[in-house]
Amino acid sequence: MSAVPLPTGKISPMTSHLESADTKPDWLRLGAGASLLTGSILLLTGKRKPGLLLTVAGTALAMLEHREIVAEWWEAMPRHLEKAQHMLEQTQQTVDDLTDKRDKIFALFGK
């Protein structure tokens, strides 16, 4: 199973937010974070449609920022789906075998 690398944002404990005040804010990250937070709050308060809409928008913004990782995940998806399908087929075969054995046992006891 191949692992997909996740971004590592290393933050030095010695760096304060005041030191980086001269740089302009990352509006894409702020928009994604605000959308995800607001959408989550709306979902928790029972406002499902607007909450879902804002959560999807925040997710899309976050995906725009990490295009390379999304592309790697997209390329890895067929392998994972094939593995999941194989596991489901094995499970179905096991259930079918158990059903056949149950039917044979019931036939022996005349039920």
C-alpha positions, 0 to 999 in steps of 0.5 A, spaced: 500 500 500 503 506 497 502 512 502 500 519 499 505 524 502 501 530 506 503 537 506 508 538 512 507 546 514 513 546 519 512 552 524 518 554 528 516 556 535 521 562 535 517 565 530 511 569 532 505 572 528 508 579 529 514 577 525 511 576 519 506 582 519 509 585 513 507 579 509 500 579 506 495 574 508 494 568 504 487 569 502 486 562 499 487 559 506 483 564 510 477 563 505 478 556 505 478 556 513 473 561 514 468 557 509 470 550 513 469 553 520 462 557 518 460 551 514 461 546 520 458 551 525 452 551 520 451 543 520 452 543 527 446 548 528 442 544 523 442 548 517 444 543 513 444 546 506 448 552 507 452 548 511 454 543 506 454 548 501 460 552 505 463 546 507 464 544 500 466 551 498 472 551 503 474 544 501 474 546 494 479 552 496 483 547 500 484 543 494 486 548 489 492 550 494 494 543 494 493 541 487 499 536 487 497 532 493 490 532 490 493 529 483 496 524 487 490 522 491 486 522 484 491 517 481 492 512 487 484 512 487 483 506 482 488 502 486 484 503 492 477 502 489 480 495 486 482 493 493 476 495 496 472 491 490 476 485 491 475 485 499 467 486 497 467 480 493 471 476 498 466 478 503 460 476 498 463 469 497 464 468 504 457 470 506 455 465 500 459 459 503 456 460 510 449 461 507 450 454 503 452 451 510 447 453 514 442 451 508 445 444 509 445 444 516 438 446 516 436 440 511 440 435 516 435 437 521 429 437 517 427 445 518 
